[in-house]
Amino acid sequence: MLAHYSNVTPTATNNDEPLYSNLFEVTFSFPPILGLSPDDEQTMMINARNINLNLTPELDVQDQYFKYSGRLYLNTKQDNSVIKDLSIDFNINVDDRFSIRTWNYLKKWYDLGWNSQTGELHYKREMLGQIVAHIHDRQGVVVRRVEFRNVQLVHVKEMDFGWEKQELMDGNVKFIADYWVDQYFDIEA
């Protein structure tokens, strides 16, 4: 056996599997007021193309000095406990009934905050949904699960058309969430 392989114990004996960035699933629980079915939520799951789990933001550093010596302390930011920039890209397809369902569902959710056609507004409790990101391995075992709670939709990407454009239409939405639950396997020392 080659020395550069056998002398590195973890490489030779541990056959750990890498975590692939395309093995994930995003599930949605829409606000009940929309009356969407589990099939509608499955359509959204199938068409969600990405999610960014930026849940470990850089902490602030606070310094303290006494005469000529200094010490540094970690200082949390005020908005570390909320999610203000949850963004998800979606496929936009036309179904056999000529409906662009994924965009329609998202627009209905957006309209709960402000309906531009009727001026209708809703209470926060009526606009809340939930988004769950399931990160899994190659065999489908979930290794990390993040639940975003009290989610509200704040932006639906505009549809931009042009004669010179040749790419497929896609969608992007931005959400905010009051808090999240981050679950993953941990090894106790």
N, C-alpha and C positions, 0 to 999 in steps of 0.2 A: 504494500500500500504506500502511496506517496506521502512523504513526510509533511508536506504543507497541508494535507487533508487530515491525516491521522493525529497530528499534534494539536489541532484546533478542536478541542473536545465538543463544544456546542455544535459546530458544523458537522462533525462526524457522527454524533449520536442523537442530536435533536433534529427531527424532521418537521420543524414548525412550518406551518402554511402561511403564506403572505395574505394580507387582507386586501382584497381587490376593490377599487373605488367604484366599480360598476355593479357591485352586488348589494343592492339596497332596494327598499320598497317604502313608499310614502303613502300612508292611509289618511283618510279624511273623515271627520265627523262634522257634517255641515250643521249650521244652526237649525234646530227643529222647525222653526217658523217657515223655512223654505220648502218643507215637505218632500225632500229628495229621498229616493229609495236606496237600499243597499247596492242595487245595480248601478245607480248613478255614482255612488261613492267608489265602486269598483272601476268604473270608467275613468274617474279621476286618478285612481291609483295606477292604472295601466299607462296613462299618458303623462304622468309626472316624470320629468327627465333628469332632475337633479335636486339636491338640497345641500346647503352649507351648514354644517354644525359648528358654528363659531361660538362655542360656549365657554371658552377659556380666554377671555380678553386679557390683554396686558394690564397688570395692576400698576397703580401709581406708586411712586416712591416719595416718601416724606423724609426730609433730613432734619437732624437735630444737632446743634452744636453747643459745646461747653468749652469756653475759652478757645483752645486750638485743636480740639479733637472733635470728630464728628461721628455720628451714627446714622444709619439708614433704617427706615421702617417701611414695611409694605402698607399701603393705604388703599382701601377699596374705593372705587368710584361710586357715585350715587346711583348711576343707572346700570350697575352690574347685575341687578336682579330682574331686569326686564329685557325682552327681545324687541328691538325696534327695527330690525332689518332682515327679517326672514324672507328670503326670495326663492321662488320656485319657477322653473321653466316648464312649459307644457307643450305637447303636440296639439295642434288644432286641425281637426279633420271634419269633413262633412259626412254625415251618416246617410243611410238610404232614405231618410225622411227629409233630407236637405237641411238638417239642423247641425250647427256647430256646437255640439253639446258641451264640450269642456269649457269653451269660452262663455256659453250661456249660463252654466252653473256658477262660474266665477263672477259674472256680471250680476246675477241675482244676489249673490252674497254682498258684493260691493254696493248694490242699490239699497241694502239695509241701512248703510251709513248715510247715504244721500242718493235719492233717486232723482236724476236730472230731468226725467220726463214728468214726474208728478210732484216733486218737492217733498215727498214723503221721507220721514225720519223715523228711527226706531231707538228704543232704549238699548243700552249696552247689553243687558241680559238677553235680549232677543237676537243680538248679532254674534254671540260667542259660538265658536266651534272648537275643534281640537284637531291637531295634526300630529301624527306619530311617524317617526322615521325608524325603520327596522334595518339595521346593518347586519348582513349575514355572511357566512362563509360559503365555500363552493358546494357544500352539501345542504345548504338552506338553514343551518343552525344560526339562530339570531345571537350575535355576540355583543351587540349594543342596541339599546332601544331608548329613544328620546321622545318623550311626550311633551308637546307644546300645548299648554293649557290657556284657556280664556283668549283664544286666538280671534283677531278681527282682521278683515281684509281691508287694506288702505289704498291699494293701487292696482289697476289692471292696465297692462301695457297697451298703448294705442296700436291700432292696426295701420300700418304704413304701406301704401300701395304705390307702384310706379311702373311705367312701361318698361324701363330698363332692368327691373328687378327680376331675378330668375330663381331665387331661393324659395323654399317652402315657408309658409306663414307659421310662425310659432307664437306662443304666448308667454308672458311673464307676469307674475303677480307678487306683490309685497304684502307681508303680514306683520302684525305686531302681536306679542303674547305677554301676558302678565307674569308668567313663570313657566318653568320647565322641570321635568323629572328625567334625569339622566341615569339610565340603568345599564350596567355592564358587569362582566365577570371580573372579579378581583381575586388576587392570590394573597392570602394572609401570610405574613412572615412568621 
